[in-house]
Amino acid sequence: MRNSPFASRLRRTTAPVQRTAVAVRRTTALVLCAGMLASFGAATVPPAATAAVPPALLEQHGSFADLVEAVMPAVVNVSTVRKAGPEVAAPSGAPYEEFFRRFGAPTPHGPEMPGREGVAQGSGFVIDPSGYVVTNNHVIDGAGGIEITLSDGTTLPAKLIGTDPKTDVALLKVEPEKPLPHVEFADSDATRVGDVVVAIGNPFGLGGTVTAGILSARSRDINAGPYDDFLQIDAAINRGNSGGPTFDMSGKVVGINTAIFSPSGGSVGIGFAIPANLAMPVIAQLRETGSVERGWIGVQIQPVTPEIAESLGAGDLEGALVADVVDDGPADRADLQPGDVIVSVAGKPVKDLRDVTRAVAATKPGGTVELGLYRQGETETVDLAVGTMPGDPVKVASAGEAPSDKAALGLQLSALDEQMRQRLGLGEDVSGVVVVGAGEGANAEKVRPGDVITSVGRDPVSSPAEVAAKVEEAEKAGRKSLLVRLHRGGTEQFVALEITRA
């Protein structure tokens, strides 16, 4: 997870339990997340043979008992066996050696001993009477063995069908002797903030625990991944609730409980669940192929800040700025260019980066997607043939400082000659002007030594003099900022720099 003040208080809700200890160990862990694609279609199984609970029932009786009785049999405990890292035994003659010998406590010195086996516990729910079980990826990640405990106490070994770390979803399969009670997903897009929800899970290994609350907010981005779109709920969830369901009042699963915001590790009424509509297509793909295939168009994008919008001459512009285009990728073949702003996808306006990443990833590879682009003051649409998302690109380390040449924008700049190229470890495919000193001021917070300015506005630059000329041109036009494209650590990005002279 990316660093943020929020991330330090996010905790996965898997409960680790050491077999050699009586207390649950407290761990700080982070969340992965979100995804898309396909739909259940033919893979969907009819709902459980339990009647849906009408919302009026709660109003009449003031109780969740009938709802819980209907869905509880489909909620399961998930136990995984993990082996801890090697421990270090106390050396002979060490202080408190007898204490260490009796109680097995490791010490900072001495020979390594085999790690003790531990059990991590989470939650899950059955979506098919044949034994398909949904849980979180982080519940079973790294497990040496997985067991499912049904509500009647029956324990069954589980086979891992597939995982999707980007959405933190995993699909398991057990082989029951008879069809299992199961639940179906709700249309999470139809759930409104303020609707009553019920969470069921296995907090701290206690098993079948029910809590209730409301849907507190939608579309939460907790910096877990590129597809963050969490439901926020105030029903109490704790470690061990991970992978468990949150139900609406009809007894359908509206979300998969995944994380909590907590300074202490316990519930403070801020929990996060993967929306059903985000999870369903992922689960369908895992069930069909054991993996998830996402759409990809081959662009690197960044937010359009007010400064960037002003530098483009469109102060109210919203969308995703194209910072780089992958050679011979779908976007390159459709003639997308760095500096274009994606303002809509499939006719829907783009408010932030997630709108683009989710919409593109949800498009089946081989299909097409329509993008609305803002380019040099005009808007146009293009149709792209969507490809398959490859692995993450390899990043190149940033370089250090080098002797300065000239100054512009308050920066010390130098030509990118062969000696500088070798020093920075740059290939022949990178050209521009090297930042060798950032000085002080607002621009120093956006640019660092080792960055390469590859273009100013939409025009490539190859010398400090060309950068200075672009600055002078923008000053005459009354601009307060200038859009600059940087090559940094193997990636491209745009920044809006204040027009100032050194």
KEVO-765386 format. One line per field, with one value per residue (C-alpha): residue in three letters; chain; x, y, z. Coordinates in pm, 1 decimal. Layout:
N
code [ALA;...]
unit [A;...]
east [X;...]
north [Y;...]
up [Z;...]
This chain:
502
code [MET;ARG;ASN;SER;PRO;PHE;ALA;SER;ARG;LEU;ARG;ARG;THR;THR;ALA;PRO;VAL;GLN;ARG;THR;ALA;VAL;ALA;VAL;ARG;ARG;THR;THR;ALA;LEU;VAL;LEU;CYS;ALA;GLY;MET;LEU;ALA;SER;PHE;GLY;ALA;ALA;THR;VAL;PRO;PRO;ALA;ALA;THR;ALA;ALA;VAL;PRO;PRO;ALA;LEU;LEU;GLU;GLN;HIS;GLY;SER;PHE;ALA;ASP;LEU;VAL;GLU;ALA;VAL;MET;PRO;ALA;VAL;VAL;ASN;VAL;SER;THR;VAL;ARG;LYS;ALA;GLY;PRO;GLU;VAL;ALA;ALA;PRO;SER;GLY;ALA;PRO;TYR;GLU;GLU;PHE;PHE;ARG;ARG;PHE;GLY;ALA;PRO;THR;PRO;HIS;GLY;PRO;GLU;MET;PRO;GLY;ARG;GLU;GLY;VAL;ALA;GLN;GLY;SER;GLY;PHE;VAL;ILE;ASP;PRO;SER;GLY;TYR;VAL;VAL;THR;ASN;ASN;HIS;VAL;ILE;ASP;GLY;ALA;GLY;GLY;ILE;GLU;ILE;THR;LEU;SER;ASP;GLY;THR;THR;LEU;PRO;ALA;LYS;LEU;ILE;GLY;THR;ASP;PRO;LYS;THR;ASP;VAL;ALA;LEU;LEU;LYS;VAL;GLU;PRO;GLU;LYS;PRO;LEU;PRO;HIS;VAL;GLU;PHE;ALA;ASP;SER;ASP;ALA;THR;ARG;VAL;GLY;ASP;VAL;VAL;VAL;ALA;ILE;GLY;ASN;PRO;PHE;GLY;LEU;GLY;GLY;THR;VAL;THR;ALA;GLY;ILE;LEU;SER;ALA;ARG;SER;ARG;ASP;ILE;ASN;ALA;GLY;PRO;TYR;ASP;ASP;PHE;LEU;GLN;ILE;ASP;ALA;ALA;ILE;ASN;ARG;GLY;ASN;SER;GLY;GLY;PRO;THR;PHE;ASP;MET;SER;GLY;LYS;VAL;VAL;GLY;ILE;ASN;THR;ALA;ILE;PHE;SER;PRO;SER;GLY;GLY;SER;VAL;GLY;ILE;GLY;PHE;ALA;ILE;PRO;ALA;ASN;LEU;ALA;MET;PRO;VAL;ILE;ALA;GLN;LEU;ARG;GLU;THR;GLY;SER;VAL;GLU;ARG;GLY;TRP;ILE;GLY;VAL;GLN;ILE;GLN;PRO;VAL;THR;PRO;GLU;ILE;ALA;GLU;SER;LEU;GLY;ALA;GLY;ASP;LEU;GLU;GLY;ALA;LEU;VAL;ALA;ASP;VAL;VAL;ASP;ASP;GLY;PRO;ALA;ASP;ARG;ALA;ASP;LEU;GLN;PRO;GLY;ASP;VAL;ILE;VAL;SER;VAL;ALA;GLY;LYS;PRO;VAL;LYS;ASP;LEU;ARG;ASP;VAL;THR;ARG;ALA;VAL;ALA;ALA;THR;LYS;PRO;GLY;GLY;THR;VAL;GLU;LEU;GLY;LEU;TYR;ARG;GLN;GLY;GLU;THR;GLU;THR;VAL;ASP;LEU;ALA;VAL;GLY;THR;MET;PRO;GLY;ASP;PRO;VAL;LYS;VAL;ALA;SER;ALA;GLY;GLU;ALA;PRO;SER;ASP;LYS;ALA;ALA;LEU;GLY;LEU;GLN;LEU;SER;ALA;LEU;ASP;GLU;GLN;MET;ARG;GLN;ARG;LEU;GLY;LEU;GLY;GLU;ASP;VAL;SER;GLY;VAL;VAL;VAL;VAL;GLY;ALA;GLY;GLU;GLY;ALA;ASN;ALA;GLU;LYS;VAL;ARG;PRO;GLY;ASP;VAL;ILE;THR;SER;VAL;GLY;ARG;ASP;PRO;VAL;SER;SER;PRO;ALA;GLU;VAL;ALA;ALA;LYS;VAL;GLU;GLU;ALA;GLU;LYS;ALA;GLY;ARG;LYS;SER;LEU;LEU;VAL;ARG;LEU;HIS;ARG;GLY;GLY;THR;GLU;GLN;PHE;VAL;ALA;LEU;GLU;ILE;THR;ARG;ALA]
unit [A;A;A;A;A;A;A;A;A;A;A;A;A;A;A;A;A;A;A;A;A;A;A;A;A;A;A;A;A;A;A;A;A;A;A;A;A;A;A;A;A;A;A;A;A;A;A;A;A;A;A;A;A;A;A;A;A;A;A;A;A;A;A;A;A;A;A;A;A;A;A;A;A;A;A;A;A;A;A;A;A;A;A;A;A;A;A;A;A;A;A;A;A;A;A;A;A;A;A;A;A;A;A;A;A;A;A;A;A;A;A;A;A;A;A;A;A;A;A;A;A;A;A;A;A;A;A;A;A;A;A;A;A;A;A;A;A;A;A;A;A;A;A;A;A;A;A;A;A;A;A;A;A;A;A;A;A;A;A;A;A;A;A;A;A;A;A;A;A;A;A;A;A;A;A;A;A;A;A;A;A;A;A;A;A;A;A;A;A;A;A;A;A;A;A;A;A;A;A;A;A;A;A;A;A;A;A;A;A;A;A;A;A;A;A;A;A;A;A;A;A;A;A;A;A;A;A;A;A;A;A;A;A;A;A;A;A;A;A;A;A;A;A;A;A;A;A;A;A;A;A;A;A;A;A;A;A;A;A;A;A;A;A;A;A;A;A;A;A;A;A;A;A;A;A;A;A;A;A;A;A;A;A;A;A;A;A;A;A;A;A;A;A;A;A;A;A;A;A;A;A;A;A;A;A;A;A;A;A;A;A;A;A;A;A;A;A;A;A;A;A;A;A;A;A;A;A;A;A;A;A;A;A;A;A;A;A;A;A;A;A;A;A;A;A;A;A;A;A;A;A;A;A;A;A;A;A;A;A;A;A;A;A;A;A;A;A;A;A;A;A;A;A;A;A;A;A;A;A;A;A;A;A;A;A;A;A;A;A;A;A;A;A;A;A;A;A;A;A;A;A;A;A;A;A;A;A;A;A;A;A;A;A;A;A;A;A;A;A;A;A;A;A;A;A;A;A;A;A;A;A;A;A;A;A;A;A;A;A;A;A;A;A;A;A;A;A;A;A;A;A;A;A;A;A;A;A;A;A;A;A;A;A;A;A;A;A;A;A;A;A;A;A;A;A;A;A;A;A;A;A;A;A;A;A;A;A;A;A;A;A;A;A;A;A;A;A;A;A;A;A;A]
east [0.0;121.4;237.2;-22.5;-118.8;-437.2;-251.8;-74.3;-409.8;-557.4;-565.1;-654.4;-912.9;-754.1;-695.8;-358.1;-343.7;-23.4;-74.2;188.4;23.5;-304.8;-353.7;-428.8;-127.6;-176.2;-42.0;-56.2;-127.7;-241.1;-495.7;-468.7;-782.3;-1049.5;-1112.1;-1362.9;-1461.1;-1712.5;-2030.2;-2160.8;-2378.3;-2415.0;-2179.1;-2440.0;-2600.2;-2964.5;-3006.7;-3017.2;-3329.7;-3390.7;-3651.5;-3536.7;-3617.6;-3847.8;-3732.9;-4071.7;-3987.0;-3732.1;-3980.4;-4244.7;-4031.6;-3724.5;-3505.8;-3250.2;-3314.1;-3502.3;-3245.5;-2957.3;-3129.0;-3168.7;-2808.4;-2593.7;-2559.3;-2377.1;-2112.3;-1795.8;-1472.6;-1150.7;-838.9;-495.5;-177.0;136.1;493.2;664.0;1019.0;1316.7;1363.7;1692.1;1758.6;1930.7;2303.9;2435.4;2512.5;2306.0;2121.3;1772.1;1869.4;1642.8;1350.6;1408.7;1441.0;1114.8;901.7;1064.1;1118.4;1361.8;1659.9;1860.4;2160.4;2220.6;2150.9;1840.5;1558.4;1268.2;977.3;667.8;352.6;68.0;-293.4;-454.3;-830.7;-1066.2;-1415.1;-1586.1;-1922.0;-2062.1;-2190.8;-2271.6;-2421.9;-2139.2;-1892.0;-1746.3;-1639.8;-1541.4;-1291.2;-1012.2;-680.4;-493.6;-671.1;-516.3;-200.7;103.3;-102.0;36.0;-311.9;-669.5;-968.0;-1330.0;-1552.7;-1925.3;-2184.5;-2272.6;-1910.9;-1813.5;-1453.1;-1351.5;-1018.5;-1033.4;-864.6;-754.9;-918.7;-765.4;-681.8;-680.4;-448.8;-549.9;-903.2;-810.9;-1053.8;-995.0;-1211.1;-1193.3;-1360.2;-1461.1;-1613.5;-1921.2;-2118.6;-2441.9;-2534.6;-2441.9;-2657.8;-2542.7;-2613.6;-2619.3;-2485.8;-2687.8;-2667.5;-2435.3;-2486.3;-2849.3;-2752.6;-2782.4;-2587.3;-2792.7;-2924.9;-2909.4;-2649.5;-2557.9;-2204.3;-2137.6;-1795.3;-1531.7;-1377.1;-1082.0;-1168.7;-1497.0;-1703.9;-2050.7;-2071.5;-2337.8;-2310.3;-2533.4;-2503.5;-2554.0;-2376.0;-2176.0;-2024.6;-1944.0;-1644.1;-1379.7;-1018.5;-793.5;-477.5;-498.8;-472.8;-568.4;-931.2;-1024.0;-1399.8;-1482.6;-1812.1;-1768.8;-1982.2;-2017.4;-2118.2;-1841.2;-1580.8;-1250.9;-956.8;-1101.7;-1391.8;-1183.4;-1353.0;-1690.3;-2010.7;-2206.4;-2576.0;-2852.4;-3200.1;-3302.1;-3031.2;-2804.9;-2432.3;-2366.7;-1994.7;-1694.1;-1545.1;-1177.3;-1029.1;-1086.4;-954.0;-830.6;-570.3;-585.1;-654.7;-1016.6;-1333.5;-1404.6;-1698.8;-1509.0;-1491.8;-1444.3;-1606.1;-1542.2;-1866.5;-2051.9;-2057.0;-1678.7;-1626.6;-1876.4;-1698.8;-1365.3;-1513.4;-1669.1;-1329.2;-1155.5;-1417.2;-1383.7;-1006.5;-842.9;-706.9;-823.3;-758.3;-799.8;-823.3;-524.9;-465.0;-97.9;-94.2;47.0;-192.5;-191.3;-444.2;-531.0;-454.6;-582.1;-227.0;-209.0;-555.2;-448.2;-129.0;-340.1;-558.6;-868.2;-916.3;-1220.2;-1080.7;-1134.9;-995.3;-680.1;-366.0;-173.2;187.5;327.5;218.5;358.4;524.4;304.6;36.7;-335.3;-317.0;-9.3;-181.6;-481.8;-245.0;-288.5;-12.8;144.4;-40.0;-380.9;-644.4;-892.4;-1220.8;-1460.7;-1462.0;-1750.7;-1942.3;-1907.9;-1721.8;-1387.2;-1360.2;-1041.7;-789.3;-996.0;-1271.9;-1026.8;-849.7;-1174.3;-1355.0;-1064.1;-990.9;-1358.5;-1345.7;-1280.7;-946.3;-1016.9;-1308.3;-1314.1;-1354.5;-1441.0;-1228.9;-1311.9;-992.9;-908.6;-620.8;-481.7;-805.9;-1037.3;-1235.4;-1246.8;-1330.8;-1125.2;-1201.7;-930.0;-891.1;-831.0;-536.4;-447.7;-280.8;85.9;304.2;421.8;702.7;1051.8;1141.4;1479.9;1641.1;1665.8;2006.3;2205.5;2331.5;2563.7;2738.0;2499.1;2482.1;2199.0;1891.7;1522.9;1206.3;1434.2;1606.6;1969.0;1965.7;2223.3;2229.5;2194.0;2523.8;2674.6;2872.6;2561.6;2359.1;2606.6;2619.6;2242.0;2209.9;1976.3;1922.6;1925.1;1544.8;1550.7;1628.2;1584.0;1740.0;1869.3;1770.2;2088.5;1970.6;1624.1;1716.7;1433.3;1073.4;754.9;914.8;1177.0;898.0;792.1;1124.8;1435.5;1793.4;1820.8;1485.1;1497.3;1271.1;1168.2;918.0;769.8;403.4;378.1;713.7;1029.8;1335.7;1703.0;1887.1;1850.2;1818.8;1509.3;1352.4;1429.9;1273.5;953.6;942.2;978.2;706.2;467.6;546.1;453.0;125.6;45.1;71.6;143.8;252.8;408.2;336.6;658.3;699.9;956.0;1132.8;1187.6;1286.5;1189.2;845.2;698.6;486.5;368.9;409.2;290.0;579.9;548.9;706.3;993.7;1348.9;1655.4]
north [0.0;346.6;553.3;782.3;895.4;695.0;377.4;356.8;301.1;61.9;-295.8;-616.3;-803.3;-1147.0;-1282.9;-1460.0;-1713.0;-1885.1;-2246.2;-2195.1;-1887.1;-1821.0;-1466.2;-1339.6;-1156.0;-799.5;-719.7;-411.4;-505.2;-330.3;-406.8;-492.7;-440.2;-383.0;-523.8;-579.9;-769.5;-1001.8;-1090.0;-1400.1;-1489.1;-1864.1;-1915.8;-1776.2;-2031.4;-1994.9;-1835.0;-2036.9;-2227.9;-1983.0;-1712.0;-1351.9;-1131.9;-838.2;-500.2;-455.9;-742.8;-533.1;-249.5;-484.2;-676.1;-459.0;-766.6;-910.6;-1264.3;-1393.4;-1248.9;-1399.2;-1736.6;-1737.9;-1651.2;-1771.9;-2132.0;-1998.0;-1806.8;-2004.6;-1974.7;-1991.9;-2128.2;-2131.3;-2296.6;-2085.7;-2140.9;-1848.5;-1744.8;-1906.2;-1827.5;-1789.3;-2010.6;-1888.8;-1979.0;-2197.3;-1999.2;-1699.8;-1504.7;-1644.3;-1959.2;-2169.7;-1933.5;-1960.2;-2339.6;-2375.6;-2134.2;-2144.9;-1770.3;-1668.4;-1443.4;-1204.8;-1442.4;-1809.4;-2073.1;-2053.1;-2292.7;-2396.9;-2148.6;-2251.7;-2333.7;-2085.9;-2056.8;-1746.4;-1720.0;-1528.7;-1554.2;-1650.4;-1741.5;-2009.4;-1891.2;-2230.7;-2547.8;-2750.2;-2582.7;-2263.0;-2024.3;-1656.0;-1490.7;-1230.0;-1296.3;-1173.1;-1435.3;-1725.2;-1562.3;-1774.9;-2051.5;-2404.6;-2546.9;-2415.5;-2547.8;-2435.1;-2474.7;-2468.3;-2324.5;-2678.2;-2738.7;-2954.2;-2895.5;-2952.3;-2910.2;-2639.9;-2613.5;-2273.4;-2206.9;-1866.0;-1526.3;-1165.6;-959.6;-635.0;-670.8;-884.3;-1156.0;-1533.1;-1829.0;-2165.3;-2502.0;-2770.0;-3110.7;-3146.3;-3467.8;-3282.9;-2945.0;-2651.5;-2353.9;-2057.4;-1690.0;-1466.8;-1119.7;-799.1;-512.8;-299.6;1.2;11.1;27.7;378.7;555.9;515.3;167.3;-85.5;-362.3;-672.9;-818.7;-1180.4;-1330.5;-1485.0;-1201.6;-1312.5;-1674.5;-1658.6;-1781.3;-1678.4;-1323.9;-1080.0;-700.1;-437.2;-79.3;132.4;200.2;507.8;608.6;485.1;490.1;513.9;518.8;387.1;369.1;-9.3;-40.1;99.5;-16.2;114.8;163.5;50.1;65.1;216.0;59.8;120.5;-236.1;-354.8;-569.3;-680.4;-907.0;-1236.1;-1070.0;-1048.4;-1224.3;-1233.2;-1093.6;-778.5;-830.3;-595.8;-638.5;-883.9;-1125.6;-1069.8;-997.1;-631.3;-640.5;-846.2;-715.3;-639.0;-365.7;-130.1;211.1;181.4;349.7;56.6;-252.2;-280.5;-157.9;213.2;199.2;257.5;-59.4;-117.8;-377.9;-468.0;-388.6;-691.1;-546.0;-516.6;-867.6;-1064.2;-1045.1;-1121.2;-1429.6;-1539.5;-1526.7;-1705.3;-1977.9;-2016.4;-1984.2;-1954.0;-1607.7;-1258.6;-1094.3;-717.0;-469.4;-243.4;44.9;121.7;467.4;615.6;873.1;1130.7;1370.4;1702.7;1949.5;2307.8;2419.1;2173.3;2276.3;2642.7;2563.5;2391.2;2699.6;2527.5;2620.5;2396.6;2091.3;1750.8;1417.1;1207.9;1349.0;1110.9;1125.8;848.6;611.1;258.7;199.8;-7.3;-40.3;12.7;384.5;433.3;263.6;494.9;795.8;904.7;1143.8;1262.9;1578.0;1450.6;1458.4;1170.0;1341.0;1049.2;670.3;500.2;826.8;865.7;1172.8;1115.4;1278.9;1107.1;841.2;554.4;624.6;541.6;244.5;73.8;132.6;13.5;-286.6;-382.1;-396.1;-744.5;-770.6;-774.3;-536.8;-164.3;139.3;496.1;770.0;1139.4;1346.9;1711.5;1801.2;2148.9;2323.6;2088.8;1776.8;1463.0;1093.8;788.7;416.7;189.6;-186.8;-296.6;-527.4;-753.7;-601.6;-714.3;-737.2;-422.7;-240.5;-241.2;89.1;252.8;415.0;794.2;944.8;1190.0;1539.3;1658.0;1987.3;2270.3;2464.3;2718.7;2813.3;2848.4;2808.3;2841.6;2514.3;2439.4;2264.7;2082.3;1932.7;1555.5;1467.6;1119.6;1156.5;1268.8;988.4;727.2;884.2;874.7;528.6;651.8;478.2;638.7;648.8;929.5;1282.3;1620.4;1848.8;1728.3;1895.5;1913.5;2150.5;2240.0;2541.0;2672.6;2776.3;2606.3;2432.2;2269.1;2064.6;1919.2;1857.4;1680.6;1648.3;1365.6;1440.3;1486.8;1751.3;1587.3;1848.3;2182.8;2204.5;1959.6;2051.2;1840.7;2022.4;1930.5;2222.3;2458.9;2745.6;2587.1;2556.2;2922.8;3023.5;2835.8;3010.7;3350.6;3262.4;3165.3;3486.7;3696.5;3503.9;3594.2;3238.2;3182.3;2822.8;2599.4;2230.8;2029.3;1658.7;1476.4;1142.9;1010.3;663.1;502.5;666.1;982.3;1241.5;1599.1;1877.0;2236.3;2463.3;2826.5;3068.8;3230.9;3335.0;3224.1]
up [0.0;-72.2;221.8;375.9;727.4;679.3;587.1;922.3;1093.0;839.7;957.1;790.8;984.7;984.9;1336.1;1377.9;1662.5;1775.5;1882.3;2151.7;2294.5;2471.6;2349.6;2001.4;1864.9;1757.1;1412.7;1198.4;840.8;528.7;262.2;-104.7;-318.9;-591.3;-942.8;-1223.0;-1533.0;-1693.3;-1505.8;-1337.8;-1635.9;-1668.7;-1376.3;-1136.0;-904.8;-792.4;-451.3;-133.0;-45.2;236.7;197.6;155.1;451.3;366.7;505.2;669.6;902.2;1088.5;1122.6;1260.6;1508.1;1567.4;1526.2;1285.1;1409.6;1104.7;866.7;1065.9;1089.1;710.6;618.1;908.7;776.9;468.1;668.0;747.7;943.9;742.4;915.1;754.5;874.6;847.1;956.6;1124.1;1034.7;1209.7;1576.7;1759.9;2058.8;2373.3;2377.9;2655.3;2967.8;2867.6;3137.3;3201.4;3006.8;3228.7;3158.0;2782.3;2805.7;2996.7;2796.7;2453.7;2421.0;2144.3;2212.9;1993.1;1987.9;1937.4;1669.7;1453.7;1539.6;1317.8;1329.2;1519.9;1331.8;1369.1;1264.7;1113.1;1119.3;897.7;755.1;432.7;281.8;53.1;-286.3;-438.0;-285.9;-444.0;-206.3;-356.3;-78.1;-107.4;126.1;116.5;-51.7;254.2;467.3;274.7;132.9;214.4;372.1;385.6;435.0;445.1;639.8;636.0;942.7;871.2;1108.4;1228.7;1331.6;1032.9;923.4;561.6;381.0;115.5;-222.7;-347.7;-686.5;-746.6;-599.8;-713.9;-491.5;-661.9;-528.4;-224.5;-333.6;-314.8;-416.8;-237.2;-298.3;-49.3;-121.7;102.2;145.2;70.9;-85.3;136.1;236.9;32.6;-28.9;-334.6;-406.6;-405.1;-653.3;-440.8;-669.1;-556.2;-188.2;-47.1;223.3;539.5;452.7;736.8;698.2;899.8;917.5;1015.6;1072.9;1294.8;1500.9;1713.3;1631.8;1824.8;1530.2;1405.5;1540.2;1418.6;1421.2;1263.7;1144.8;836.2;511.4;610.8;276.1;-72.4;-309.2;-38.6;-161.9;117.0;-97.1;-114.0;-491.3;-831.8;-805.6;-460.7;-437.7;-84.5;97.9;444.4;717.6;1091.2;1182.2;1415.0;1240.2;1392.7;1319.3;1199.1;1015.1;695.5;406.5;579.0;429.4;493.7;416.5;318.3;465.6;193.3;306.8;6.8;25.1;-43.5;40.3;155.6;481.4;432.2;650.5;940.4;1029.2;1384.5;1605.5;1848.7;1636.9;1753.8;1589.7;1611.5;1372.5;1047.5;839.7;468.8;244.0;-121.0;-308.1;-443.8;-794.3;-787.0;-651.9;-863.4;-1201.8;-1034.7;-868.3;-1197.1;-1367.9;-1081.7;-1096.3;-1471.9;-1520.8;-1177.3;-1262.1;-1355.9;-1691.7;-1712.3;-1993.0;-2065.1;-2305.1;-2233.8;-2077.9;-1762.4;-1618.0;-1341.4;-1185.6;-1344.9;-1067.5;-1079.3;-1166.6;-1456.6;-1577.8;-1575.3;-1764.1;-2030.9;-2058.4;-1916.7;-1552.0;-1491.5;-1672.0;-1503.4;-1611.2;-1623.6;-1782.4;-2008.1;-1887.4;-2104.2;-2379.2;-2411.4;-2747.8;-2979.0;-2710.6;-2776.7;-2693.0;-2911.9;-3205.4;-3152.0;-3160.2;-2798.3;-2698.0;-2372.7;-2271.6;-2378.5;-2103.4;-2085.3;-1996.9;-2050.7;-2085.1;-2266.3;-2247.2;-1870.7;-1737.5;-1566.7;-1224.7;-1106.1;-1206.8;-1065.6;-1317.7;-1597.4;-1436.9;-1331.7;-1662.1;-1876.1;-1655.1;-1670.1;-2049.6;-2181.7;-2365.9;-2736.8;-2699.0;-2766.2;-2545.3;-2640.2;-2485.6;-2483.4;-2510.2;-2446.3;-2677.6;-2741.0;-2654.9;-2842.8;-2746.9;-2960.2;-2921.0;-3015.6;-3011.8;-2874.1;-2908.7;-2548.7;-2479.9;-2187.0;-1883.2;-1868.9;-1560.1;-1382.3;-1564.2;-1420.1;-1258.0;-1300.6;-997.4;-991.2;-1046.4;-841.5;-907.7;-1185.8;-1267.2;-1358.0;-1681.0;-1694.3;-1492.1;-1575.3;-1366.1;-1063.3;-1159.1;-1245.3;-1582.5;-1792.9;-2140.1;-2157.5;-2325.2;-2347.8;-2025.8;-1836.4;-1993.4;-1868.3;-1524.1;-1492.6;-1648.2;-1923.6;-2256.1;-2598.9;-2591.1;-2330.8;-2446.0;-2286.4;-2027.4;-1690.3;-1362.8;-1157.2;-886.8;-759.6;-546.0;-329.7;-383.9;-498.3;-795.9;-574.8;-414.5;-751.3;-923.2;-796.4;-919.6;-1171.3;-1334.9;-1711.3;-1865.8;-2191.7;-2307.5;-2213.8;-2300.7;-2589.1;-2743.3;-2689.4;-2554.1;-2583.1;-2420.7;-2123.9;-2372.5;-2524.9;-2179.4;-2108.8;-2442.6;-2354.3;-2017.5;-2184.6;-2434.4;-2153.2;-1962.9;-2266.0;-2290.4;-1928.2;-1798.3;-1429.0;-1473.1;-1734.3;-1799.2;-1798.1;-1871.2;-1658.9;-1696.6;-1344.1;-1230.5;-1560.1;-1577.6;-1727.8;-1550.6;-1594.2;-1339.9;-1352.0;-1255.3;-1149.1;-1391.2;-1205.4;-1281.4;-1088.9]
